[in-house]
Each structure stands twice: as structure tokens, then as C-alpha cells.
């Protein structure tokens, strides 16, 4: 997807962004990690911060940098989120609370699973929305894959989902990284991994 830790900029510097990834620090420790990937011509970035226990914070930047989201995971389960965007109005920002039903903690994505997520959203203009989405997750494959200079465990799966409030159905592809306790999701096709870094500029909300 856990509580967000406040990270000092001294830990990560933009000047070192071109340095190679420290693969040992990714696999054997809890170094912050940046993954870049694309689906079609849409490039996206996630940054993963692990605290060594059950907590993970994941930042996402997509839509050509016009959308930034932050998610808090506890035991691999998404619990809260925040979004900011370059757009005006209610979608300028939001806060979200998630209630997962049917997903076990530390789910390794190596088996099929049906579960649901209820999201309670508060938008920038104060309006709210609550909806439940049901997921039918199907495990596809698991193995070791090269990501930039590193080799990571990757579990691939697909999901069919239905928003119970609107009836809208959609399909998504997921690449889950057990060593990072984080995943990337493709909305239009299976994501393609591009690079991995351990030195980068931390994301911040769009002002």
C-alpha cells in the first residue's frame, strides 16, 4: 500500500540521482527505493520508504507530473492516502481512509483472492464520497527479474474490479515486489519496468 515517517532531505540528494542503485541495500536492508516504469506512453514513478517493521510509505507521481499520491500501508494493507494535483476545484487534493475486507496482512499475491475495499474520501472543497470496490485478484507468475542493475523478486497478477456504487467495472495489472512490500499497478496494460534507484529527490505534494 504502516505509518508515514518524516524523512530528512539529508538522507536523499538530487545531486546523486545519476549514481547506480545499491542493490544490496534494497534487498538486504530498508534503503528508500525509486522505481520508474511505463504503460504505453505514460511514464510514472513510485518511491518506497520502509521502516523495518510492518510499515511502508509509497509515493506515486504520474499524469506527466500533474498528479502525486501518497499511501500508507500497515502489514501490506493500504490504510490511508493523500492526493494532490495540478488541477483546480475539488480534485486539487484529497485525503482518503481505506477499510479492507478479505485481504490478509502480508498477502504475498501468490494465490487468487477475492476482497473488497471501502474508501472514504474528503476532497479539497470539503465534499465527501464513500464507495466500496470488489476485487477478483488472480495470480499469474512469480520469479526473479532484472530491474535496472538489480535483480528483484516480482509477483505478477491481474484483477477485475467493480465499484458497487456506480457499477463501473475495470481491469488492472499488478507487479508486486515482496522485498519492497510494494506494488505498481497498470490501468491500461501491464506495466514495463524501466529503472531503479536508491538516491533520488523525495517527492512532495503539488502546491
C-alpha positions in Angstrom: 0.0 0.0 0.0 2.1 1.5 8.4 2.6 5.0 9.2 4.3 7.7 7.3 7.7 8.6 8.6 9.1 12.0 8.3 12.3 11.7 6.2 15.1 14.1 6.2 16.2 15.5 2.9 19.7 14.9 4.1 19.1 11.2 3.5 18.5 11.7 -0.2 20.1 14.2 -2.5 19.3 15.1 -6.1 22.9 15.5 -6.9 23.4 11.7 -6.6 20.4 10.9 -8.8 22.6 9.5 -11.6 24.5 7.1 -9.3 23.8 3.4 -9.6 21.4 1.7 -7.3 22.7 0.0 -4.2 21.2 -3.4 -4.8 22.3 -4.9 -1.5 20.7 -2.0 0.4 17.5 -2.7 -1.5 17.3 -6.4 -0.9 19.0 -6.8 2.5 18.2 -3.6 4.2 15.5 -0.9 4.1 17.0 1.7 1.8 14.5 4.1 0.2 13.8 3.0 -3.4 12.6 4.8 -6.5 11.1 2.7 -9.4 10.3 4.2 -12.8 8.0 2.4 -15.2 5.6 3.0 -18.0 2.4 1.6 -19.5 2.1 2.6 -23.2 3.5 6.2 -23.5 2.6 7.1 -19.9 5.6 7.2 -17.6 5.2 7.0 -13.8 7.4 6.9 -10.7 7.0 5.4 -7.3 9.1 6.0 -4.2 9.1 3.4 -1.4 10.0 4.0 2.2 10.2 1.1 4.6 10.7 1.4 8.4 11.9 -2.1 9.1 8.7 -3.3 10.6 5.2 -3.6 9.1 5.0 0.0 7.8 5.6 1.2 4.3 5.0 4.6 2.7 4.6 4.7 -1.1 4.6 7.9 -3.2 3.4 7.9 -6.8 3.8 10.6 -9.5 2.0 10.2 -12.8 0.0 12.0 -15.4 3.1 13.9 -16.6 3.8 15.1 -13.1 0.3 16.6 -12.6 -0.8 14.0 -10.0 1.0 13.0 -6.8 -0.3 10.5 -4.3 0.9 9.1 -1.0 -0.3 5.8 0.5 0.3 4.4 4.0 0.5 0.6 4.3 0.4 -1.5 7.5 1.3 -5.1 7.1 1.0 -4.7 3.4 -2.6 -3.3 3.7 -3.4 0.2 2.4 -4.9 2.2 5.3 -4.7 5.9 4.4 -3.9 8.1 1.4 -3.4 11.7 0.2 -3.5 13.1 -3.3 -2.6 16.5 -4.8 -2.8 17.6 -8.4 -2.2 20.4 -10.8 -6.0 20.8 -11.3 -8.3 23.3 -9.6 -11.5 22.6 -7.7 -12.4 19.6 -5.6 -9.7 17.4 -7.2 -6.9 19.7 -6.2 -6.4 17.5 -3.2 -8.0 14.8 -1.2 -7.5 12.6 1.9 -8.7 9.0 2.0 -9.3 6.3 4.6 -9.4 2.7 3.4 -11.1 -0.3 5.0 -10.0 -3.6 3.6 -12.2 -6.7 3.9 -11.0 -10.2 3.0 -7.3 -9.3 2.4 -4.9 -10.9 5.0 -2.0 -9.0 6.3 1.2 -9.7 4.4 -0.7 -11.1 1.5 2.1 -12.4 -0.9 0.0 -12.2 -4.1 0.9 -15.8 -5.0 -2.7 -17.1 -4.8 -6.1 -16.0 -6.1 -8.1 -13.8 -3.8 -11.5 -12.0 -3.6 -11.6 -9.0 -1.4 -13.2 -5.5 -1.1 -12.0 -2.0 -0.3 -14.2 0.7 1.1 -12.7 4.2 0.6 -13.9 7.3 2.4 -12.7 10.4 0.6 -12.7 14.1 1.6 -12.0 16.4 -1.3 -10.4 19.9 -1.4 -13.8 21.7 -1.4 -15.0 19.7 1.7 -17.2 17.3 -0.3 -17.1 13.6 0.5 -17.6 10.3 -1.1 -17.7 6.7 0.2 -17.7 3.7 -2.1 -16.8 0.0 -2.0 -14.9 -1.7 -4.7 -14.8 -5.5 -5.0 -11.7 -7.2 -6.4 -11.1 -10.6 -8.0 -7.4 -11.0 -8.0 -5.7 -13.7 -10.0 -2.0 -14.8 -9.5 -0.1 -15.1 -12.8 3.6 -15.7 -12.1 6.4 -15.2 -9.7 10.2 -15.1 -10.2 13.4 -13.1 -10.3 13.5 -10.2 -12.7 16.1 -7.6 -13.6 15.2 -4.1 -12.7 18.0 -1.7 -13.9 21.2 -3.1 -12.3 19.4 -5.1 -9.7 17.5 -8.5 -9.5 14.3 -8.4 -7.5 11.5 -10.9 -6.7 8.4 -9.9 -8.8 4.9 -11.4 -8.5 2.6 -10.7 -11.4 -1.1 -10.7 -11.2 -4.3 -9.3 -12.7 -7.6 -8.0 -11.1 -11.1 -7.5 -12.2 -12.9 -4.9 -10.1 -16.3 -3.4 -9.7 -17.3 -0.2 -8.0 -20.5 -1.2 -6.1 -21.8 2.3 -6.0 -21.5 3.1 -9.8 -21.4 -0.4 -11.2 -18.3 0.5 -13.2 -16.1 -2.4 -14.0 -12.4 -2.3 -14.9 -9.3 -4.5 -15.2 -5.8 -3.9 -13.9 -2.3 -5.5 -13.9 -0.1 -5.6 -10.8 3.6 -6.1 -10.3 4.3 -6.8 -6.6 7.8 -6.6 -5.1 7.9 -8.8 -1.9 11.3 -7.3 -0.8 9.9 -3.8 -1.0 6.3 -4.8 0.2 5.1 -2.5 -2.6 3.4 -2.8 -5.9 2.9 -0.9 -9.1 -0.5 -1.0 -10.9 -1.2 -0.8 -14.6 -4.6 0.6 -15.6 -4.4 0.1 -19.3 -1.8 -2.6 -19.8 0.9 -4.5 -17.8 3.5 -2.0 -16.6 7.0 -2.2 -18.0 9.9 -1.6 -15.5 12.4 1.0 -16.6 14.9 1.7 -13.7 15.6 1.6 -10.0 17.5 4.0 -7.8 18.4 4.4 -4.1 19.4 8.0 -4.4 16.8 10.5 -5.6 14.9 13.6 -4.8 12.0 12.8 -2.5 8.5 13.6 -3.8 6.5 16.3 -2.2 2.8 17.3 -2.6 1.8 19.6 -5.5 1.2 23.1 -4.2 
